[in-house]
Amino acid sequence: MPGSVWDPGLHHTRMEGSEDLDSSLLTQPWASVCFGEFTFIAKACFKETGYVLLISDLSSVWYERADTDIIGKRSKELNKRLTAHVSSFLNRLSNLMCPLLEGRESDANSFSCQQTPSKLTIHVKSELSGLPFYWVFHCPAAAVEMISRHLVRPLIRMSLALQYQLQELASLLVQKDAEIEDYRESGAALSRGRLRTEPFQEKPFLQKFVDESLPQLCGAGDGQAFTSTLQHLYTAVARQEARAAQKRRHSGDAETLELASSPQLPGEAMDSLVTVGSQQESVEPPSDLPQSLGATATPSSPAQRVRLPVSKAKRKKAKGLFG
């Protein structure tokens, strides 16, 4: 296009900003928010490079990522009388949304929304520098991968963590019961009889929980999906996920760099398949063998055995480890 110049540095900066936003969003806890008569769970992240918003009614999930270009353009369309830097709009949006995500409300701000399974639109009406400020979050349906990353996988790991915690507590109660019984057999007695408890039995306890407590929890409503304790657990699980993803990304980058810097072998040495008799076998790199045994090492299993090309010279009888 005339007048447009491709700037690789700017493109790289925007990509880094986008990845930084996504990583920061992952470690943000879900919070209950209300827009008018609608209740959602949501998480958001605001930075100098833009913002990301993920929101759900537990039936659908919507998502929007907006960089500085989108924010600047939309601000001019919605606020004809306002002239401000993009950072001012971002700061104002952050000040509007963050109190809601922290459980605080403000009468000065007005939120309304319109939703369909494929799109959620959130209208915001406030003030900036004494002038009316309008904003619209345009959130299309989130991709399946994002739903899995921010909801499905963390919730599965949280359930496993809670199950492990339950088993540890049950084991501790059994030990405490044994300790109390030892005191009783030694002649110790309670000074207050009302403090006496029955020995803990895990199966009756779990059955009572399913029969009595579970119906109350399931009827509490979608807005109570994440309590403060579960928010802390979600954040801890999400941080582990972020560390693992970062480790995999760095490992992949290092492997790509190593492959790119490796010298290329000429001629037939570049072939990955060699013919042995009437079969074709994949040749494994020699580096996969134990270094202490060098090229004469015997692989630990037939699947790992390296089949070398047949030489025209008379083959000598193998000695040592191959004998």
C-alpha positions in Angstrom: 0.0 0.0 0.0 1.3 3.5 -0.8 2.7 5.3 2.2 2.8 2.2 4.4 6.2 0.8 5.6 6.7 -2.7 7.2 8.6 -2.3 10.4 9.9 -5.7 11.7 10.9 -4.1 15.0 7.4 -2.7 15.6 5.8 -6.0 14.6 8.1 -7.9 17.0 7.3 -5.5 19.9 3.6 -5.9 19.3 3.9 -9.7 19.3 5.9 -9.6 22.6 3.2 -7.3 24.1 0.5 -9.7 23.0 2.2 -12.7 24.5 2.9 -10.7 27.7 -0.8 -9.8 28.0 -1.8 -13.5 27.5 0.6 -14.7 30.1 -0.5 -12.1 32.6 -4.1 -12.9 32.0 -3.5 -16.6 32.7 -2.4 -15.8 36.3 -5.3 -13.5 37.0 -8.0 -15.1 39.1 -11.7 -15.3 38.0 -14.0 -12.9 39.8 -17.8 -12.6 39.9 -19.1 -9.4 38.2 -22.6 -8.1 37.6 -23.6 -6.0 34.6 -27.2 -4.9 35.2 -29.2 -8.1 35.8 -26.5 -10.4 34.4 -24.0 -12.2 36.5 -20.6 -13.3 35.0 -17.2 -14.6 36.0 -14.5 -12.5 34.4 -10.8 -11.8 34.4 -8.9 -8.9 32.7 -5.4 -7.5 32.3 -4.5 -3.9 31.4 -1.0 -2.8 30.4 0.6 -0.1 28.3 0.4 -2.3 25.2 -3.4 -2.8 25.5 -5.9 -5.0 27.4 -7.4 -8.5 27.3 -10.8 -9.4 28.7 -12.2 -12.9 29.3 -15.7 -13.3 30.5 -18.2 -16.1 30.9 -21.7 -16.9 32.1 -20.8 -20.6 32.4 -22.7 -21.3 29.3 -20.6 -19.3 26.8 -17.1 -17.7 27.0 -16.2 -14.4 25.3 -12.9 -12.8 24.8 -11.4 -9.5 23.5 -7.8 -8.4 23.0 -7.3 -4.7 22.0 -3.9 -3.1 21.3 -3.2 0.6 21.3 -4.2 1.0 17.6 -7.6 -0.5 18.3 -8.1 1.6 21.4 -7.1 4.8 19.7 -9.4 4.3 16.8 -12.4 3.2 18.9 -11.9 6.1 21.3 -12.1 8.6 18.4 -15.3 7.0 17.1 -17.0 7.0 20.5 -15.7 10.2 22.0 -15.6 13.0 19.5 -15.0 15.7 22.1 -12.2 14.0 23.9 -8.6 14.4 22.8 -6.2 12.3 24.9 -3.4 9.9 24.6 -4.2 6.2 24.4 -2.5 5.6 27.8 -5.2 7.9 29.4 -8.0 5.8 27.9 -6.3 2.6 29.0 -5.8 4.0 32.5 -9.4 5.0 32.7 -10.7 1.6 31.5 -8.4 -0.1 34.1 -9.8 2.1 36.9 -13.4 1.2 35.8 -12.9 -2.5 35.5 -10.5 -3.4 38.3 -12.8 -2.3 41.1 -15.5 -4.6 39.7 -13.1 -7.5 39.5 -12.1 -6.8 43.1 -15.7 -6.9 44.3 -16.1 -3.2 44.6 -18.8 -1.1 42.9 -19.1 2.5 41.9 -22.4 4.4 41.3 -20.6 6.9 39.0 -20.0 4.2 36.4 -22.6 2.6 34.3 -22.3 -0.8 32.7 -24.8 -2.5 30.4 -24.4 -5.5 28.2 -26.0 -7.4 25.3 -25.2 -11.0 24.7 -25.6 -13.8 22.3 -23.7 -17.2 22.2 -21.4 -15.8 19.6 -20.9 -12.2 20.9 -21.0 -10.2 24.1 -21.1 -6.4 23.9 -20.4 -4.3 27.1 -21.3 -0.6 27.1 -19.5 1.7 29.5 -20.5 5.2 30.4 -18.3 7.4 32.6 -16.3 10.6 32.7 -12.7 11.5 31.7 -11.3 15.0 32.4 -14.8 16.3 33.2 -16.2 15.2 29.8 -18.5 12.2 29.1 -16.5 9.0 28.3 -18.0 6.1 26.4 -16.5 2.7 25.7 -17.7 -0.6 24.2 -16.1 -3.9 24.7 -16.6 -6.1 21.7 -16.1 -9.7 22.8 -16.6 -12.5 20.2 -16.8 -16.2 21.3 -13.5 -17.4 22.7 -11.5 -20.2 21.0 -11.7 -23.7 22.4 -7.9 -23.6 23.2 -8.4 -20.5 25.3 -11.3 -22.0 27.2 -9.2 -25.1 27.9 -6.2 -23.0 29.0 -8.1 -20.7 31.4 -10.9 -22.9 32.6 -10.8 -26.6 31.9 -7.1 -27.4 32.6 -6.9 -25.2 35.8 -10.2 -26.6 37.2 -9.0 -30.2 36.6 -5.7 -29.5 38.4 -7.6 -27.7 41.2 -9.9 -30.7 41.7 -6.8 -33.0 41.9 -5.2 -30.6 44.4 -8.3 -30.5 46.6 -8.6 -34.3 46.4 -5.0 -34.7 47.6 -5.6 -32.1 50.3 -8.7 -34.1 51.5 -6.7 -37.3 51.7 -4.0 -35.6 53.7 -6.5 -34.1 56.1 -8.3 -37.5 56.5 -5.0 -39.2 57.3 -4.2 -36.5 59.8 -7.6 -37.0 61.6 -7.0 -40.7 61.8 -3.6 -40.0 63.5 -5.3 -37.5 65.9 -7.9 -40.1 66.8 -5.1 -42.6 67.6 -3.3 -40.0 69.7 -6.5 -39.2 71.7 -7.2 -42.9 72.3 -3.7 -43.3 73.7 -4.4 -40.4 76.1 -7.6 -42.1 77.2 -5.9 -45.5 77.8 -3.3 -43.6 79.9 -6.0 -42.3 82.2 -6.5 -38.8 80.7 -10.1 -37.4 80.8 -11.8 -34.4 79.3 -12.5 -31.5 81.6 -15.6 -30.6 79.5 -17.6 -33.5 78.1 -19.1 -31.4 75.2 -15.7 -31.4 73.6 -15.8 -35.2 73.0 -15.8 -36.3 69.4 -16.4 -39.6 67.7 -13.5 -41.2 65.7 -13.4 -39.9 62.1 -14.7 -42.2 59.4 -14.0 -41.1 55.9 -16.8 -42.9 54.0 -19.7 -41.8 56.2 -18.3 -38.2 56.1 -18.1 -38.1 52.3 -21.6 -39.6 52.0 -23.0 -37.0 54.3 -21.3 -34.3 52.3 -22.9 -35.5 49.1 -26.3 -35.8 50.7 -26.5 -32.6 52.6 -23.8 -30.1 51.6 -23.6 -30.7 47.9 -27.2 -29.7 47.1 -26.7 -26.4 48.9 -23.5 -25.7 47.0 -25.0 -26.5 43.6 -28.0 -24.2 44.3 -25.8 -21.2 45.3 -25.8 -19.7 41.8 -23.2 -19.2 39.1 -22.0 -15.9 40.7 -20.4 -17.9 43.6 -18.2 -20.0 41.3 -14.9 -18.7 42.7 -14.6 -17.8 46.4 -11.5 -16.0 47.7 -9.9 -19.4 48.7 -10.5 -20.9 45.3 -9.1 -17.7 43.7 -5.8 -18.2 45.5 -5.8 -21.8 44.5 -6.5 -21.0 40.9 -3.8 -18.4 40.8 -1.3 -20.9 42.2 -2.3 -23.5 39.6 -2.2 -20.9 36.8 1.3 -19.8 37.8 2.5 -23.4 37.6 1.0 -23.6 34.1 2.6 -20.4 33.1 6.0 -21.6 34.3 5.6 -24.8 32.5 4.6 -23.1 29.2 7.6 -20.7 29.5 9.9 -23.6 30.1 8.5 -25.5 27.0 8.8 -22.3 24.9 12.5 -21.7 25.9 13.3 -25.4 25.3 11.7 -25.2 21.9 13.6 -22.0 21.1 16.9 -23.5 22.1 16.2 -26.6 20.1 15.4 -24.6 17.0 18.5 -22.5 17.4 20.6 -25.6 17.8 19.2 -27.1 14.6 19.7 -23.9 12.7 23.3 -23.6 13.8 24.2 -27.3 13.1 26.4 -27.8 10.0 24.7 -29.6 7.1 26.3 -32.8 5.9 26.8 -33.1 2.1 25.8 -35.9 -0.2 24.5 -39.2 1.0 25.1 -38.3 4.7 22.0 -36.2 4.5 19.8 -39.2 3.8 17.6 -40.2 6.8 16.9 -43.7 5.4 19.3 -46.4 4.4 18.6 -49.8 2.8 19.7 -52.9 4.7 18.8 -56.0 2.8 15.2 -55.5 1.7 14.2 -53.3 4.7 14.4 -49.6 5.3 15.4 -48.5 8.8 15.5 -45.0 10.3 19.0 -44.0 11.3 19.2 -42.5 14.7 21.8 -39.7 15.4 24.9 -41.1 17.0 24.5 -38.4 19.8 21.6 -40.4 21.2 24.0 -43.2 22.3 25.6 -43.0 25.8 28.7 -40.9 25.5 30.7 -43.0 27.9 30.5 -46.0 25.5 31.0 -44.0 22.3 30.0 -45.5 19.0 30.5 -49.0 20.2 27.8 -48.9 22.8 25.0 -51.4 22.7 21.5 -49.8 22.8 19.3 -50.8 25.7 16.5 -52.1 23.5 16.0 -53.3 20.0 13.8 -50.3 19.2 16.8 -48.0 20.0 19.3 -50.1 18.0 21.0 -48.1 15.2 21.3 -50.0 11.8 24.3 -48.8 9.9 24.8 -48.9 6.1 26.3 -52.1 4.8 29.9 -51.6 3.6 31.3 -53.3 0.5 34.5 -54.3 2.4 34.7 -57.6 4.1 33.0 -57.3 7.5 35.1 -58.1 10.6 33.7 -60.1 13.5 32.5 -57.7 16.2 34.2 -57.9 19.5 33.7 -56.6 23.0 30.2 -55.4 23.7 28.9 -56.6 20.4 30.4 -60.1 20.8 
